[in-house]
Amino acid sequence: MGGGSNNSHNIDNGKYVRYTPEQVEALERLYNDCPKPSSMRRQQLIRECPILSNIEPKQIKVWFQNRRCREKQRKEASRLQAVNRKLTAMNKLLMEENDRLQKQVSHLVYENSYFRQHPQNGNLATTDTSCESVVTSGQHHLTPQHQPRDASPAGLLSIADETLTEFISKATGTAVEWVQMHGMKPGPDSIGIVAISHGCTGIAARACGLVGLDPTRVAEILKDKPCWSRDCRSLDIVNVLSTANGGTLELIYMQLYAPTTLAPARDFWMLRYTSVMEDGSLVICERSLNNTQNGPSMPPSPHFVRAEILPSGYLIRPCEGGGSILHIVDHFDLEPWSVPEVLRSLYESSTLLAQRTTMAALRYLREISQEISQPNVTGWGRRPAALRALSQRLSKGFNEAVNGFSDEGWSMLESDGIDDVTLLVNSSPTKMMMTSSLPFSNGFTSMPSAVLCAKASMLLQNVPPSILLRFLREHRQEWADNSIDAYSAAAIKAGPCSLPIPRPGSFGGQVILPLAHTIENEEFMEVIKLESLGHYQEDMMMPADIFLLQMCSGVDENAVESCAELIFAPIDASFSDDAPIIPSGFRIIPLDSKSVRLVNEGLSPNRTLDLASALDVGSRTAGDSCGSRGNTKSVMTIAFQLAFEMHMQENVASMARQYVRSVIASVQRVALALSPSSHQLSGLRPPPASPEAHTLARWISHSYRCYLGVDLLKPHGTDILKSLWHHPDAVMCCSLKALPPVFTFANQAGLDMLETTLVALQDITLEKIFDNNNGKKTMCSGFPQIMQQGFMCMDGGVCMSSMGRAVTYEKAVAWKVLNDDEEPHCICFMFLNWSFI
């Protein structure tokens, strides 16, 4: 049915129709305009096309049904062919990876056998030419190069050939011992096969994957590092030389941003070699030129530490059926000696390198590929390329604020005597071009003449970055509503839109308007609308509502722990692509717990706040804190930028210091509340050791036995408070004196369930955790029964933690707790077999 023919006739009273080419052409034209025409439209088609007059409307309806079915089958066949090509390429990639791993296993087995047979030669050094290092006792140390390398054109070509050989041996051979990165499983929809180095000089990461772009396009994108690497400040090509084999040699000076305010940025003077191999593969390899002569050189730059790129690069092979197979190797020596000891793990982490650089390249290429194959428009009518450009501007602006380079116009202000917050001012014309003449929907225009940046870094303990950042994003009011009077007064004097976020007293709840997600959902952008409450003067020239463009990444708890960022900037309601952006925000980077020592040596006291001690609950000592297994530590960097008029600098500086300090205090309070939930894998916390706590534990245990007839805790001979504290079920006490009733005590399981601490427990009411009609009804009807009968058993249900997460429990028991005078002291609740939904 629907096939073309030169004959046109009806068979079996119109149940079967053979269409002529002219009829098919007429139907196809309508299908292109309207794939699913209505009955009226089909009848109109018959009237307008005489060649269809001998076909019944039902038969035309059937033709369109079959045509839609064929189109669906064609798309599905095309999709399956694409999946098959991808699986074929992935299978080839996995077979090559399997061969490489077998070679690596054979090499390790040989080494193991050798050292078993010659234990006395265990310290014998063996040379690994691929890494230019010497292996001694399982550790690699950089071999000093006493003679500088020749940097003449011939010498550079010789260096390029060596770099190419070493890079290929790392990408496809066994020059480096690679270990698959945790959580990265290869597959047709995965980002690729990602591995990190084990036991080589510096830090290294390797990845291989499929990209739906031709090799030439892939090479073009990868060579433009600032377009895809958020950490790359600049990449300048100083000189270009051509080689006899058609390749190119490039002398490059590159700068990378510092991730925190606690360490200087890095720069590189390097050689990049691009050529085509015999099998048609494109190869781009690079290495530092730190020890050369007879050629160009790059003198040290102020505020930068000269780091080293060991042989690294990209191997791009054409893939059968289209696309490319890409191998990436990033190998750096970031000179960790130049940073405070507490931060050295950031510069010694191959995992962080893989996440921030290697995987970032693959993600960017996959985004470009998807946009080409599936062009679409995302939120607010923006195409992905436009949103990506906005996210780049947000990230770059935040990095500039964190680093505060003098060549961009930043200068430091004097301290107020409490050097916890660093203030910088930028009044350069370039910066002002981004901030001048800010239009608003109410017709007013702001004319700031400078930008002030207030920034600080702090150490956090026992708070996973993803959880903390997610809370900061979802509960903005918890950290953006402090110092209202001073903040509002300074805001009025500083001028319109001079604040990174609206004043707490004038705006109510926030509305999150999603814009877009990246392919792997590692990053998403959104617009935050803060609705006005009308609490401001007419002469303040403020818009009715405030809109913030916000970028968030690293909030997935199930992903490999990585850098988490929340960066935002005020925007006009029109949201134009060329709107000025002054970003502010947070960045939280996890530290390697094995190498972190919370020491003050090397840390500048005027730039760091140590919140670790504030996160401990009870009588645990600092030594216990550092020694607990599974402790998580991270460094948080905060930077806020304010546009203002120069004559108001003193007022704005005072306001900025106070505001950032209030944000820090709020983060400290939030970290305090969040830390217990992440402590479940860190060993058991000791119970509070006060006499009152021991007495309360005794009253709870005695009352439970009196009313329910069984023991709550283990029999005599054990510490009652310790047994109650480590009881597997959530036990918590509620006061009878306060209305509404508030919690006064909880054991470790109870604190974990409520996601709070003993300090913050008294801010939680019983009504808050039973924030549903059924729960409140049960509690209201159950209180008289508890007071009269002494206890009450409840079926399973759902309650809420202090963080708003739903908690399900299998059963609950409530009983009246009597003091030594047999008078009611409180009501105790026990939730059995609870878990987060």
C-alpha positions in Angstrom: 0.0 0.0 0.0 1.3 3.4 -0.8 3.7 2.1 -3.6 4.0 4.0 -6.9 2.5 2.6 -10.2 1.3 3.7 -13.6 -2.1 2.2 -13.0 -4.9 3.6 -10.8 -7.8 1.4 -9.9 -9.9 0.2 -6.9 -10.0 -3.4 -5.8 -12.6 -5.0 -3.5 -14.7 -1.8 -3.1 -11.9 0.5 -2.3 -10.1 -1.7 0.3 -6.9 -1.7 -1.7 -5.5 1.2 -3.7 -2.5 1.4 -5.9 -1.4 5.0 -6.4 0.1 6.6 -9.4 3.4 8.6 -9.1 1.4 11.8 -9.5 -0.9 10.8 -6.6 2.0 9.9 -4.4 3.7 13.3 -5.2 0.5 15.2 -4.2 0.2 13.2 -0.9 3.9 13.7 -0.1 3.5 17.4 -0.5 0.7 17.5 2.0 2.6 15.2 4.3 5.6 17.5 4.4 3.2 20.4 5.3 1.0 18.4 7.7 2.0 14.8 8.7 -1.3 14.3 10.5 -4.2 16.1 8.6 -7.7 16.2 10.0 -10.7 14.7 8.2 -11.7 18.1 6.9 -8.2 18.7 5.5 -8.2 15.3 3.7 -11.5 16.1 2.1 -10.2 19.5 1.1 -7.2 17.7 -0.5 -9.5 15.5 -2.6 -11.4 18.6 -3.8 -8.2 20.5 -4.7 -6.5 17.5 -6.4 -8.6 16.0 -9.1 -6.1 13.1 -9.5 -7.2 11.9 -6.0 -10.9 12.1 -6.7 -11.2 8.3 -7.3 -9.7 7.6 -3.8 -11.9 7.4 -0.7 -11.1 9.6 2.3 -10.6 6.5 4.4 -7.9 5.2 2.1 -6.1 8.6 2.2 -6.3 8.3 6.0 -4.7 4.9 5.8 -2.0 6.2 3.5 -1.0 8.9 6.0 -1.0 6.3 8.8 1.3 4.1 6.8 3.5 7.0 5.8 4.0 8.0 9.5 4.8 4.5 10.4 7.4 4.3 7.6 8.9 7.5 8.8 9.1 6.2 12.3 10.7 3.0 11.1 13.2 4.9 9.0 14.3 7.1 12.0 14.5 4.0 14.2 16.6 2.2 11.6 18.9 5.2 11.3 19.2 5.4 15.1 20.1 1.7 15.3 22.7 2.0 12.6 24.3 4.9 14.5 24.3 2.9 17.7 25.8 -0.1 15.9 28.5 2.1 14.5 29.2 3.4 17.9 29.2 -0.1 19.5 31.6 -1.3 16.7 34.0 1.6 17.4 33.7 1.1 21.1 34.4 -2.6 20.7 37.5 -1.8 18.8 38.6 0.7 21.4 38.0 -1.8 24.2 40.0 -4.5 22.4 42.9 -2.1 22.1 42.6 -1.2 25.7 42.5 -4.8 26.6 45.7 -5.5 24.7 47.3 -2.6 26.4 46.2 -3.8 29.8 47.6 -7.3 29.1 50.9 -5.8 28.2 50.9 -3.8 31.5 50.0 -7.0 33.4 52.8 -8.9 31.8 55.2 -6.1 32.6 54.1 -6.0 36.3 54.3 -9.8 36.6 57.9 -9.6 35.2 58.9 -6.9 37.7 57.3 -8.7 40.6 59.1 -11.9 39.7 62.4 -10.1 39.3 62.1 -8.4 42.7 61.2 -11.7 44.4 64.2 -13.4 42.9 66.5 -10.5 43.8 65.3 -9.0 47.1 68.7 -7.6 47.9 68.5 -5.5 44.8 65.2 -4.0 45.8 66.6 -0.5 45.7 68.2 -0.9 42.3 67.2 2.0 40.1 65.7 1.3 36.7 65.3 4.0 34.1 61.9 4.8 32.6 62.7 6.9 29.5 59.0 7.6 28.8 58.6 9.7 31.8 62.2 11.1 32.0 62.3 9.8 35.6 64.2 7.4 37.7 62.4 4.7 39.7 63.9 4.0 43.1 62.1 1.9 45.7 58.8 2.3 43.9 59.0 6.1 43.8 59.8 8.4 40.9 62.1 11.3 41.1 62.8 13.8 38.4 66.1 13.3 36.7 68.0 16.6 36.7 68.9 17.8 33.2 72.2 19.5 33.6 72.7 20.3 29.9 70.1 22.7 28.4 68.4 21.5 25.2 69.0 23.1 21.9 66.1 25.4 20.9 67.1 26.1 17.4 64.7 25.0 14.6 66.6 21.7 14.2 66.8 21.3 18.0 63.0 22.0 18.3 62.3 19.3 15.7 64.4 16.8 17.6 62.5 17.6 20.8 59.2 17.3 18.9 60.1 13.8 17.6 61.0 12.7 21.1 57.8 14.2 22.5 55.7 12.4 19.9 57.3 9.0 20.7 56.9 9.5 24.5 53.3 10.7 24.1 52.3 7.7 21.9 53.9 5.3 24.4 51.7 6.9 27.2 48.5 7.0 25.1 48.6 3.4 23.7 51.5 1.7 25.5 52.7 1.0 29.0 55.1 3.9 29.7 52.8 4.9 32.6 51.0 2.6 34.9 47.3 3.6 34.5 44.6 2.9 37.0 41.0 3.2 35.9 39.3 6.1 37.6 36.7 5.2 40.1 33.1 5.3 38.8 34.0 5.6 35.2 32.5 2.6 33.3 33.1 2.3 29.6 30.1 2.0 27.3 28.4 3.5 24.2 26.8 6.3 26.3 29.7 7.0 28.6 32.1 9.8 28.3 34.9 7.3 27.7 37.6 5.2 29.4 39.3 7.4 32.0 42.4 6.5 34.0 44.9 8.2 36.3 48.5 7.6 36.8 50.1 5.6 39.6 53.6 6.2 40.7 55.0 8.5 38.1 56.5 12.0 38.1 53.9 14.7 38.6 50.2 14.0 37.9 48.8 12.4 34.8 45.4 11.4 33.4 44.5 9.5 30.3 41.2 9.1 28.5 40.0 7.6 25.3 36.5 7.8 23.8 34.3 8.3 20.7 33.5 11.8 19.3 30.9 12.5 16.6 33.2 15.0 14.8 35.8 14.5 12.1 39.4 14.5 13.2 40.2 17.9 11.7 37.4 19.6 13.6 38.4 17.8 16.8 42.0 19.0 16.5 40.8 22.6 15.8 38.8 22.6 19.0 41.4 20.9 21.2 44.1 23.4 20.2 41.9 26.3 21.3 42.2 25.4 24.9 40.6 28.6 26.4 37.4 27.8 24.6 36.8 24.5 26.5 39.1 24.7 29.6 37.6 26.9 32.4 41.0 26.9 34.1 42.9 28.3 31.1 43.3 32.1 31.3 45.2 32.5 28.0 47.1 30.7 25.3 49.4 32.8 23.1 51.2 31.4 20.1 54.5 33.2 20.0 56.0 31.5 16.9 55.0 28.9 14.2 57.4 26.8 12.2 56.6 24.3 9.4 58.3 20.9 9.2 59.3 18.9 6.2 56.6 16.3 6.7 53.8 18.9 6.6 53.6 19.3 10.4 53.8 22.5 12.5 55.8 23.5 15.5 54.3 26.1 17.8 56.0 27.9 20.6 53.3 28.7 23.2 52.9 30.7 26.4 50.0 29.5 28.5 48.5 30.7 31.8 46.2 28.8 34.1 44.1 30.3 36.8 44.7 29.4 40.5 41.6 27.6 41.9 41.8 29.3 45.3 43.0 32.5 46.8 45.7 30.6 48.8 48.1 29.8 46.0 49.6 31.5 42.9 48.5 30.8 39.4 50.6 28.6 37.0 52.1 29.4 33.6 53.9 27.3 30.9 56.4 27.9 28.2 56.0 24.9 25.8 56.3 23.4 22.4 53.3 22.0 20.5 53.8 19.7 17.6 51.0 18.8 15.1 51.4 16.2 12.4 49.7 13.4 10.5 50.8 9.8 11.1 51.2 7.2 8.4 47.8 5.6 9.2 46.1 9.0 8.7 45.7 9.8 12.4 46.2 13.3 13.6 48.5 13.8 16.5 49.0 16.9 18.7 51.7 16.6 21.3 53.2 19.2 23.6 55.9 19.5 26.3 57.5 22.3 28.3 60.7 24.1 27.2 62.0 25.0 30.6 65.7 24.3 30.0 66.7 25.4 26.5 69.3 27.5 24.7 69.9 29.0 21.3 66.3 29.9 20.8 63.3 31.9 22.0 62.5 31.9 25.7 59.9 33.3 28.0 61.0 35.1 31.2 59.2 34.4 34.5 55.9 36.4 35.0 55.0 38.0 38.3 52.3 36.4 40.3 52.9 33.1 38.4 54.8 29.9 39.2 56.4 28.3 36.1 55.1 24.7 36.0 56.0 21.9 33.6 54.1 19.9 31.0 55.6 16.5 30.5 54.9 14.8 27.1 51.2 15.1 26.6 48.7 15.5 23.8 45.9 14.1 21.6 45.8 11.2 19.2 42.8 11.5 16.9 42.0 8.6 14.6 39.1 8.6 12.0 36.3 6.2 12.9 34.6 4.0 10.4 31.2 5.4 9.6 32.1 8.9 10.7 33.4 10.6 13.8 36.7 10.1 15.6 38.4 7.9 18.2 40.3 10.2 20.6 43.1 9.5 23.0 44.0 12.2 25.5 47.0 12.3 27.8 47.6 15.1 30.3 50.8 15.0 32.3 51.8 17.9 34.5 54.2 18.8 37.2 52.5 21.7 39.0 55.3 22.4 41.4 53.3 21.6 44.6 56.2 22.8 46.8 55.1 26.4 46.1 51.7 26.1 47.9 50.9 25.7 51.6 51.2 22.1 52.8 47.5 21.9 53.5 46.7 22.5 49.8 49.4 20.4 48.2 47.0 17.5 47.5 45.2 19.8 45.0 48.5 20.0 43.0 49.3 16.3 43.5 45.9 14.9 42.5 45.7 13.1 39.2 41.9 12.7 39.8 41.4 16.4 40.0 43.5 16.8 36.8 41.3 14.2 35.0 38.1 16.0 36.1 39.1 19.5 35.4 41.1 19.0 32.2 40.9 15.6 30.6 37.2 14.9 31.0 36.4 18.6 30.3 37.8 18.2 26.8 35.7 15.1 26.1 32.6 16.7 27.5 33.0 19.8 25.4 33.5 17.8 22.2 30.4 15.7 23.0 28.4 18.8 23.5 29.5 20.3 20.2 28.7 17.0 18.4 25.3 16.7 19.9 24.4 20.3 19.0 25.4 19.6 15.4 23.4 16.3 15.2 20.4 17.6 17.2 20.1 21.3 16.9 17.6 22.7 19.4 16.6 25.7 21.4 16.8 25.5 25.2 15.3 27.7 27.9 14.4 31.4 27.3 14.9 30.9 23.5 18.6 30.4 23.9 20.6 28.0 21.7 23.1 25.8 23.5 26.0 27.8 22.0 24.7 31.0 23.5 24.2 29.4 26.9 27.7 27.9 26.7 29.1 31.3 26.0 27.3 32.7 29.0 28.6 30.0 31.3 32.1 30.7 30.0 31.7 34.3 30.9 30.5 33.4 34.4 33.4 31.1 35.0 36.0 33.5 33.6 34.7 36.4 35.6 34.7 34.4 38.8 38.3 33.1 38.1 39.4 36.7 37.5 37.9 37.8 40.8 39.6 34.9 42.7 43.0 35.6 41.2 42.9 39.4 41.0 45.7 39.9 38.5 47.3 43.3 38.6 47.6 43.4 34.8 43.8 43.4 34.6 43.6 46.4 36.9 43.0 44.9 40.3 44.6 46.6 43.3 44.4 45.5 47.0 42.8 47.7 49.7 44.2 48.0 53.1 42.8 45.8 55.8 40.5 46.9 58.6 42.7 45.1 61.2 40.8 41.8 60.9 42.5 40.2 57.9 40.0 37.5 57.2 38.6 39.0 54.0 40.7 40.3 51.1 39.3 43.4 49.2 40.4 44.3 45.7 39.3 47.2 43.5 39.3 47.4 39.7 38.6 50.7 38.0 40.3 49.9 34.6 38.5 51.0 31.5 38.3 47.4 30.3 36.5 46.3 33.4 34.2 49.3 33.3 33.1 48.5 29.7 31.5 45.4 31.2 29.6 47.2 34.0 28.7 50.7 32.7 25.3 51.7 31.7 23.4 48.8 33.1 19.8 49.1 31.9 16.8 47.9 33.9 13.2 47.2 33.1 12.0 50.3 35.0 14.0 52.6 32.7 16.7 53.6 35.1 20.4 53.3 34.3 23.3 52.6 36.6 26.7 54.3 36.1 29.2 52.5 38.3 32.8 53.5 37.9 34.6 50.6 39.6 34.2 47.0 40.8 35.0 45.8 44.3 35.8 42.2 45.0 35.6 40.7 48.5 37.1 37.2 48.7 38.1 34.6 51.3 39.0 30.9 51.5 38.3 28.5 54.3 38.9 24.9 55.2 35.9 22.6 55.8 35.7 19.2 57.4 33.2 16.4 57.2 31.0 18.2 54.7 31.0 16.7 51.2 31.2 19.5 48.6 28.1 18.2 46.7 25.9 18.3 49.7 27.0 21.7 51.0 26.7 23.3 47.5 23.3 21.8 46.9 22.1 23.3 50.2 23.5 26.7 49.3 21.7 26.6 46.0 18.3 25.4 47.3 18.3 27.4 50.5 19.6 30.8 49.5 17.8 32.5 52.4 20.0 30.6 54.9 23.1 32.5 53.8 21.8 35.6 52.0 19.9 37.3 54.7 22.4 38.6 57.3 23.5 42.1 58.3 20.3 43.5 56.8 20.6 47.1 58.0 24.3 47.7 57.2 23.9 45.8 53.9 20.8 47.7 52.8 22.2 51.1 53.8 25.4 50.6 51.9 23.4 49.3 48.9 21.4 52.5 48.7 24.5 54.6 48.7 26.5 52.4 46.3 23.9 52.7 43.5 21.6 50.4 41.5 22.5 46.8 41.0 25.8 47.1 42.9 25.2 44.0 44.8 25.7 40.4 43.7 22.4 39.4 45.3 19.3 41.4 46.4 18.9 42.8 49.9 17.3 40.2 52.2 14.7 42.5 53.6 13.2 43.5 50.3 12.7 40.2 48.5 10.8 37.1 49.3 11.0 33.6 48.0 13.1 32.5 45.0 11.8 30.9 41.8 14.3 28.7 39.9 13.8 28.7 36.1 16.0 26.0 34.5 17.9 26.8 31.3 20.0 23.8 30.3 22.0 20.8 31.3 25.2 19.5 29.8 25.3 16.0 28.3 26.5 14.3 31.5 24.4 16.6 33.7 27.6 17.7 35.4 26.7 21.3 35.0 23.4 23.2 34.6 22.4 26.8 34.2 19.3 28.5 35.6 17.7 31.9 36.2 16.8 32.7 39.8 13.9 35.1 40.1 13.7 36.8 43.5 10.3 38.3 43.9 10.0 41.7 45.5 8.0 42.3 48.7 7.8 46.0 48.0 9.9 47.0 51.0 12.0 49.7 49.5 11.9 53.4 48.7 10.9 54.7 45.3 14.2 56.7 45.0 16.2 53.5 45.3 15.7 52.9 41.5 15.6 49.1 42.1 13.6 46.8 39.7 10.5 45.1 41.0 12.1 41.7 40.8 15.7 40.6 40.7 17.0 38.0 38.2 20.2 36.1 38.7 21.9 34.0 36.0 23.3 31.0 37.9 25.6 28.2 37.0 25.9 25.1 39.2 28.1 22.0 39.0 29.3 19.1 41.2 26.0 18.6 43.1 25.5 15.0 42.2 26.2 12.9 45.4 26.5 9.7 43.4 29.2 11.0 41.1 33.0 10.9 41.8 33.7 13.6 44.4 34.9 16.6 42.4 35.0 20.4 42.4 31.6 21.9 43.1 30.8 25.5 42.0 27.9 27.8 42.4 28.5 31.0 40.4 25.8 33.7 39.8 25.4 37.2 38.5 22.6 39.8 38.4 21.0 40.2 35.0 18.3 42.4 33.5 14.9 40.8 32.9 15.5 41.2 29.1 18.4 38.7 29.5 20.3 39.9 26.4 23.3 37.9 25.2 25.6 41.0 25.5 24.4 41.9 29.0 27.1 42.8 31.5 28.0 40.1 33.9 29.7 40.6 37.3 29.9 37.0 38.7 30.1 36.1 42.4 29.9 32.7 44.0 31.4 29.7 45.8 33.9 27.0 44.8 34.5 23.9 47.0 37.4 21.6 46.1 37.8 18.3 48.0 41.3 17.6 49.6 43.0 14.3 49.8 42.4 13.2 53.4 45.6 11.1 53.3 47.9 14.0 52.6 46.1 16.8 54.4 47.4 18.1 57.7 45.5 20.9 59.3 48.5 23.1 60.2 48.9 26.8 60.2 52.4 26.6 58.7 52.5 28.3 55.3 48.9 29.7 55.5 48.4 33.4 55.4 46.3 34.3 58.4 44.7 37.2 56.6 43.3 35.0 53.8 42.1 31.7 55.4 39.5 30.8 57.9 39.8 27.3 59.5 36.3 26.0 60.2 37.4 22.5 61.0 37.3 23.0 64.7 33.9 24.5 64.5 32.5 21.4 62.9 33.2 19.1 65.8 30.4 18.2 68.2 30.9 17.1 71.8 34.2 16.7 73.5 36.2 15.2 70.6 39.7 16.5 70.4 41.4 17.8 67.3 43.6 14.7 67.1 40.5 12.6 67.1 39.1 14.7 64.3 42.1 14.3 62.1 42.5 10.6 62.8 39.0 9.5 62.2 38.8 7.2 59.2 36.9 8.6 56.2 37.0 12.2 57.2 36.4 14.5 54.3 38.2 17.8 54.0 37.8 20.5 51.4 38.7 24.1 50.7 36.0 26.6 50.0 36.7 29.9 48.1 34.2 32.7 48.2 34.3 35.8 45.9 31.7 38.5 45.7 31.9 41.4 43.2 30.1 44.7 43.7 29.8 47.5 41.1 29.9 51.0 42.7 30.8 54.6 42.2 34.3 55.6 43.2 33.4 58.3 45.7 31.5 55.6 47.7 34.5 53.2 47.9 34.9 53.5 51.7 31.2 52.7 52.4 31.1 49.9 49.9 34.3 48.3 51.2 32.9 48.4 54.8 29.6 46.9 53.6 31.4 44.2 51.5 33.6 43.1 54.5 30.6 42.8 56.7 28.5 41.0 54.2 31.2 38.4 53.3 31.7 37.8 57.0 28.0 37.2 57.5 28.1 34.7 54.5 31.1 33.0 56.1 29.2 32.7 59.4 26.2 31.3 57.6 28.3 28.7 55.8 29.8 27.8 59.1 26.4 27.3 60.6 25.2 25.3 57.5 28.4 23.1 57.6 27.8 22.5 61.3 24.3 21.2 60.6 25.3 19.1 57.6 28.4 17.4 59.0 26.6 14.6 61.0 24.9 13.2 58.0 28.2 12.7 56.3 29.8 11.2 59.4 28.1 7.9 59.2 31.1 6.3 57.5 33.6 8.1 59.7 33.3 6.0 62.8 31.1 6.7 65.8 31.0 10.0 67.6 31.4 10.0 71.4 28.3 10.9 73.3 28.1 14.2 75.3 29.8 13.4 78.6 27.9 15.8 80.9 26.2 14.6 84.1 22.8 15.7 82.8 23.2 13.5 79.8 23.9 10.5 81.9 20.9 11.3 84.1 18.6 11.7 81.0 19.8 8.4 79.5 19.0 6.7 82.8 15.5 8.2 82.9 14.8 7.2 79.2 15.9 3.6 79.8 14.0 3.2 83.1 10.8 4.7 81.7 10.9 2.5 78.6 11.1 -0.6 80.8 8.3 0.6 83.0 5.8 1.3 80.2 6.7 -1.3 77.6 8.0 -4.1 79.9 11.3 -4.7 78.0 14.8 -3.3 78.2 15.6 -0.6 75.7 19.4 -1.0 76.3 21.7 -3.8 77.3 21.4 -5.0 80.9 23.7 -3.9 83.7 27.4 -3.6 83.4 27.6 -1.2 80.5 27.6 2.6 80.2 23.9 3.5 79.7 24.7 6.8 77.9 27.1 5.1 75.6 24.6 2.4 74.8 21.9 4.9 74.1 24.1 7.1 72.0 25.1 4.1 69.8 21.6 2.6 69.6 20.9 1.6 66.0 17.5 3.2 66.0 16.8 6.9 66.1 16.0 8.0 69.7 15.1 11.6 70.4 13.5 13.5 73.3 10.9 16.3 72.9 10.3 18.9 75.6 6.8 19.2 77.3 7.3 22.8 78.3 7.7 24.5 74.9 4.8 25.1 72.4 5.2 23.9 69.8 7.3 21.0 71.3 11.0 21.2 70.4 13.7 18.5 70.5 16.2 18.6 73.4 18.2 15.4 72.9 18.9 12.8 70.2 21.4 10.0 69.9 23.7 9.6 66.9 21.2 7.9 64.8 18.6 10.5 65.6 20.9 13.4 64.7 21.7 11.6 61.4 18.1 11.1 60.7 17.3 14.8 61.4 20.5 15.9 59.6 21.4 18.2 62.4 23.7 18.5 65.5 23.2 18.7 69.2 23.8 22.4 69.1 21.1 23.1 66.4 18.7 20.4 67.6 16.7 22.8 69.8 15.8 24.8 66.7 13.8 21.9 65.4 10.1 21.5 66.4 8.1 18.3 66.4 5.7 19.9 64.1 8.4 20.6 61.5 9.5 16.9 61.0 5.8 15.8 60.7 5.1 18.3 58.0 2.1 16.4 56.6 -1.5 16.1 57.5 -1.3 12.4 58.5 1.7 12.9 60.7 0.3 16.0 62.4 -3.0 14.3 63.0 -1.3 11.3 64.6 0.8 13.4 66.9 -2.2 15.6 68.0 -4.4 12.6 68.8 -1.5 10.7 70.3 -0.3 13.2 72.9 -3.2 12.6 75.3 -2.7 8.8 75.0 1.0 9.1 75.8 0.3 11.3 78.8 -2.4 9.0 80.1 -1.2 5.5 79.1 2.5 6.3 79.2 3.3 5.2 75.6 2.0 4.8 72.1 3.0 2.6 69.1 2.7 4.0 65.6 2.8 2.4 62.2 5.4 3.2 59.6 5.2 6.5 57.8 7.2 9.4 56.4 8.7 12.4 58.2 11.1 15.2 57.2 14.7 16.0 58.2 15.8 19.5 59.1 17.2 19.8 55.5 13.8 19.0 54.0 14.6 15.4 52.9 11.9 12.8 53.3 12.6 10.0 55.8 10.7 6.8 55.9 10.4 4.6 59.0 9.1 1.1 59.6 7.6 1.7 63.1 7.7 4.3 65.8 7.3 4.2 69.6 6.7 7.2 71.9 6.8 7.1 75.7 6.7 9.4 78.6 10.0 9.9 80.4 9.7 10.3 84.2 12.4 11.9 86.4 13.5 10.7 89.8 10.4 12.2 91.4 8.2 10.2 89.0 7.1 13.5 87.3 6.9 13.9 83.5 10.1 15.3 82.1 9.8 14.9 78.4 8.5 12.5 75.7 10.9 10.2 73.9 10.4 8.9 70.3 12.2 6.0 68.7 12.0 5.5 64.9 12.9 1.9 63.8 14.5 1.1 60.5 14.5 4.6 59.1 16.1 5.6 55.8 16.1 8.5 53.4 13.8 8.3 50.4 
